[in-house]
Each structure stands twice: as structure tokens, then as C-alpha cells.
């Protein structure tokens, strides 16, 4: 996972919802396994073992929009 992808996930998982802490705790074991389409910013993720399923009221995370700027190195 690149820096920008991780920054987006960190932002999403900083929202206050049930299961956020469990998901955040797995970021270091999360990898991008696929891009949806050429030029797309949407990706498929996989968490390496051990996986801990978060107890969430719904499958949707309550975050409407994410805009992250990462400084160039």
C-alpha cells in the first residue's frame, strides 16, 4: 500500500464508528491486491493473518468524502 492509500484509510478509520479501532489496528497488515480499472483510485484490499473481524452495525463506514493531500518527497 502506498502512502496516499494509507493516508486515506487512516482518515476513514479515524471516524467515530463501531469497529474502527479493530480495523485501524490491522493497517500494518493490509495490502492492495487489485485496482478496479486503469486510472481508478478504487482498490481491493486484503488483510494478512491474523484477521480480526470488526463488530459493525452495518457494512458501510460512515464517511462521505475523503480528500487527502500527501506532500511530495
N, C-alpha and C positions, 0 to 999 in steps of 0.2 A: 504494500500500500504506500502510495506516495504521500508527501507532506500535505498537499491540498486535500486529498481524500481523507486523511486522518483528521485534519482540522474540521472538515465538515461533520464527520462522525462525532468528534468531541463536542462540537456545538449542539448537534441534535441531542446527544446524550446528556447535555447539561440542563435540559428542560426538566421540570419537576413532574415526573410521572412514575407510576409503579413499575418497577423493573429496570429503571435507568441505571442504578448503581451496579446491578448484576451484569448488564450489557457493557457498561463502561469498563468494568473490571476485566473484560475479555479482549479489549482493543489490541493489546500486545500480541495476541494470538490470532488476530483477524487478518485475512489476506484477500486480495481481489482475485477472483477466479475467472472473471469474464466481463467484457464490455458489451453493452446492449447493441451498439451499432457504431460504425465508423463516425468519429466526431462526437459521439454521445458522451455525456458526463455521468450517465447512469451505469452502475456496475453491479455485478453479483459478488457477494461476499461469502466467505466460509471461515468458521472459527475452528482452529486446530484443537484437538483434545487437550485437556478435558473441557467439554462444553457444559455450561450451566444454563438451563432454560430459565428465562426470566418470567416471573409471575406478572402477567399484564392483563388488564381488564379487556383490552381489545388488541388486535394485531396492528393497529395503526398507532404510530408515535405522534403525539400532539404537537407537531412542529409544522407550521405552514410554509415558511420560506427560510432559506439559508443563503446568506451571501458572505463568503469568506475571502479575504484578501491575504495572500501569503507573499511576503517580501522576497524578491529575487536574491539569490546568493551570489 
